Amino acid sequence: MPPKKEIIVVIFTTFMLRFISTNSALAQISCHDVKYGSSNYHEKMDELAERAGLPDNYWSRYHESFVSDLCNGNIKGVDKLIARMRRNSED
């Protein structure tokens, strides 16, 4: 993976772990905020993309799945998505 793409993946992952929590008292964005279908879902996903420094603050279905898996404790799903993002960025 090119170094810049690797950095983006690491930064996004770091921000997701830091800003999403099931305990909303500790997080600036809670898992409830980024649950698909919530009233402010798109705004909170935009905020995560901006804070993570994603290019053009763009988030994709992979990022949505990543956030969902992270909030649901699906670590295997998180690992698979990171691997998929890496493979796609190498193309």
N, C-alpha and C positions, 0 to 999 in steps of 0.2 A: 504494500500500500504506500502511495506517496506520503512523505512526511506531513504535508499539510492536511491531508485527509485523515491520517492517523490522529493528529492533534484535534481535529474537529470531533471525531468519535470520542476521544478521551474527555474533552471538555464537555460535550453534551452529557456523557454518562456521569461525570462529576456533578454537574449542575442538577441533573435529575435526582441523584442521590441526596444532594444537599437541600433542594427546594421542595421535594415531594416527601411527604410523610403522612402516615395514617394519624398522627397526632398533630392536629392543626395548631395547637398552641406552640409547637416547636417549629412549624414550617410557615413559610410565606405563602406557599401554595399547597393546598392539601389534595389528597387523592380524590376527595369529593369534588373539588374544583375541576379536575381534569378527567372526570368520569364521562364517557361519551354520553351525550344527551343532556348534560347539566346545562343550566341556563347561561353560564359564562365559559363554556368549554373552549370555544374558539379563541376568546380573549386570553384565557390562561395558557393555552398551547402557544399562542403568539408570544406571550410574555416569556415562557420557557425558551422558545427558539431564540428570542432576542438576547436573553441572559446567557444562553449557551454560546452565543456568537455564531449561530448557523448562518451560512451565506444567504444574504438577502432576507434573513429571519424566516426562511422557508422551512417548514416541517412537512414530512411526508407520512404515508401510511406506516412506514417502518418506525418512525418516531412515535406515532399513536400507539402502535402495538407495544413498543418498548415501555412507554409510560404505563399502559394498561397492565402489562406483565409485571412491571416493577411494583405497582400498587397492589397487585394481587399476590405478590410473593412468588411469582413464577420465575425463579432464577434461571432455570434451564431455558425458558423462552427468551429471557434477556440475553443469555449467552448466544443462543442461535441467531437472534436478530443482530447482535454486534458482529458476529461472523459474516452474516449476509450483507450487512452494510459495508464491511471491509471488502468482500468479494466484488460487490457492485462498484465500489469506488476504484477498484483496480482495472476495471474494464475501460 
